[in-house]
Amino acid sequence: MGGIFSKKRDDEAPSVRINSQYAADLSSYEAACRLDPDLQSFDTNVQERTNRVINTLAVGVEVGVEVRSLSFDSLREVTDCLLEMNQEVVKVILECKKDIWKCKELFDLVEEYLITVSGL
């Protein structure tokens, strides 16, 4: 997720195969980000938090070294980031609830998300 529009430019693209359905979904999401400043802001926010989590977990890790433990502070920061991201998602869901109720696919997606996070 994230980045401005969630992926690197073609000249920076990693050598990872992407399922064609995911690629189509990502393209659709990128187009929506270009059209909607609120979604673009949300995307940027998620990317920043994701990078913060990755950087927190990567501190002190060398290439080829297995991580056997994480500090309590690192775990707390990662947990805080995840909670903040979930709060942002819930805020967006509440702001868009009328649109969500109108679209069965969107409603099903939100329902699946809520079931997933409530099971954590």
C-alpha positions as CSV (number, residue, x, y, z in Angstrom):
1,M,0.0,0.0,0.0
2,G,0.9,3.6,-0.2
3,G,3.5,5.7,-1.9
4,I,2.0,8.3,-4.0
5,F,-0.3,5.8,-5.7
6,S,1.2,2.7,-4.0
7,K,3.9,1.7,-6.4
8,K,7.2,2.8,-7.8
9,R,7.7,4.3,-11.2
10,D,8.5,1.9,-14.1
11,D,12.2,2.7,-13.9
12,E,12.3,1.7,-10.2
13,A,10.0,-1.4,-10.5
14,P,11.2,-4.4,-8.5
15,S,11.4,-7.7,-10.3
16,V,8.3,-9.2,-8.7
17,R,5.5,-10.8,-10.7
18,I,2.1,-9.3,-9.9
19,N,-1.1,-11.2,-10.3
20,S,-3.0,-9.6,-13.2
21,Q,-6.1,-9.1,-11.1
22,Y,-4.0,-7.3,-8.4
23,A,-2.3,-5.2,-11.1
24,A,-5.8,-4.2,-12.4
25,D,-6.9,-3.3,-8.9
26,L,-3.8,-1.3,-8.3
27,S,-4.2,0.6,-11.5
28,S,-7.7,1.4,-10.6
29,Y,-6.6,2.6,-7.1
30,E,-3.9,4.7,-8.6
31,A,-6.4,6.4,-11.0
32,A,-8.8,7.0,-8.0
33,C,-5.9,8.6,-6.1
34,R,-5.2,11.0,-9.0
35,L,-8.8,12.1,-9.0
36,D,-9.5,12.3,-5.3
37,P,-7.3,14.5,-3.1
38,D,-8.7,12.9,0.1
39,L,-7.8,9.4,-1.1
40,Q,-4.4,10.7,-2.2
41,S,-3.9,12.2,1.3
42,F,-5.0,8.9,2.9
43,D,-2.7,6.9,0.6
44,T,0.3,9.2,1.5
45,N,-0.5,8.9,5.2
46,V,-0.7,5.1,5.0
47,Q,2.6,5.0,3.1
48,E,4.4,7.1,5.7
49,R,3.2,4.9,8.5
50,T,4.1,1.8,6.6
51,N,7.6,3.1,6.1
52,R,7.8,4.0,9.7
53,V,6.9,0.4,10.7
54,I,9.4,-1.1,8.2
55,N,12.2,1.3,9.4
56,T,11.4,0.5,13.0
57,L,11.7,-3.2,12.4
58,A,14.8,-2.9,10.2
59,V,16.8,-0.9,12.8
60,G,20.0,-2.7,13.5
61,V,19.3,-5.6,11.1
62,E,22.1,-6.4,8.7
63,V,21.5,-8.2,5.4
64,G,21.6,-11.9,5.9
65,V,21.2,-11.7,9.7
66,E,18.2,-13.4,11.2
67,V,16.2,-11.3,13.6
68,R,15.6,-13.3,16.8
69,S,14.0,-10.6,18.9
70,L,12.6,-7.1,18.8
71,S,12.9,-4.5,21.5
72,F,9.7,-3.6,23.4
73,D,9.9,0.0,22.1
74,S,10.0,-1.3,18.5
75,L,7.0,-3.6,19.1
76,R,5.1,-0.7,20.8
77,E,5.8,1.6,17.9
78,V,4.7,-0.9,15.3
79,T,1.5,-1.6,17.4
80,D,0.8,2.1,17.7
81,C,1.3,2.6,13.9
82,L,-1.1,-0.3,13.2
83,L,-3.7,1.1,15.6
84,E,-3.4,4.6,14.0
85,M,-3.9,3.1,10.5
86,N,-6.9,1.1,11.6
87,Q,-8.4,4.3,13.1
88,E,-7.8,6.1,9.8
89,V,-9.5,3.4,7.9
90,V,-12.5,3.4,10.3
91,K,-12.7,7.2,9.9
92,V,-12.8,6.9,6.1
93,I,-15.5,4.1,6.4
94,L,-17.6,6.4,8.6
95,E,-17.2,9.3,6.3
96,C,-18.2,7.2,3.3
97,K,-20.9,5.1,4.9
98,K,-23.7,6.2,2.6
99,D,-21.7,5.3,-0.5
100,I,-20.7,2.0,1.1
101,W,-24.3,1.1,1.8
102,K,-25.2,1.7,-1.9
103,C,-22.5,-0.6,-3.3
104,K,-22.8,-4.3,-2.5
105,E,-19.1,-5.0,-3.4
106,L,-17.9,-2.1,-1.3
107,F,-20.1,-3.1,1.6
108,D,-18.8,-6.7,1.4
109,L,-15.2,-5.4,1.4
110,V,-15.8,-3.2,4.4
111,E,-17.6,-6.1,6.2
112,E,-14.6,-8.4,5.5
113,Y,-12.2,-5.7,6.8
114,L,-14.2,-5.3,10.0
115,I,-14.4,-9.0,10.6
116,T,-10.7,-9.3,10.0
117,V,-9.7,-6.5,12.4
118,S,-12.2,-7.6,15.1
119,G,-10.5,-11.1,15.1
120,L,-7.1,-9.7,15.9
